[in-house]
């Protein structure tokens, strides 16, 4: 058996089945859905699905904190807000395995160091490419950024369309879920929080 150890210690180590076992599981699901996994059009589907899973859930093989390890201190005393908005993400609902498609807005106020902006996008992806609940994902991004960079504050807002709601169940496409986590000065200072929300177009104000 292969063993994968997610970066979140609370999850613990998870034993992974073999690729052959994973492909067989896909065949069982295809059969259960009512089709014949042995027919020509589906013969290679199990291999393709397993390969797709490696891409969709690559976040389990990444350490989000390590992505932020390289920082820059030569910022000439810059201590104002750093915001990266409209970061597209593709995640997957842990309840139905349905896609969650949306965008993330990430901001922080540095103390004595900053991180490359591409690392903020990579941090979002490291958590998005897992089975997720949007509320948890929002907190994970914010907490990791706060713990590693130790800035004055961190703000994270996610906007996501949940396909478990738009393609099944109540069938309500176009509905966006907005979640936010504010830490440090973003939580304590109303003006700082409002400035961040203004920068990103204030999706939180539309929640009500």
Secondary structure, DSSP 8 states (H G I E B T S, - for coil): -EEEE-S-GGG-EEEE--HHHHHHHHHHHHHHHTS-TTSGGGTTHHHHHHHHHHHHTGGGG--HHHHT--EE--STT--SEEEEEEEEEEEEETTT--EEEEEEEEEEE-SS-EE-HHHHHHHHHHHHSSEE-HHHHHHHHHHHHHHHH--SEEEEEEEEEEHHHHSSTT--TT--EEEEEEEEHHHH-HHHHHHHHHHTT-GGGG--
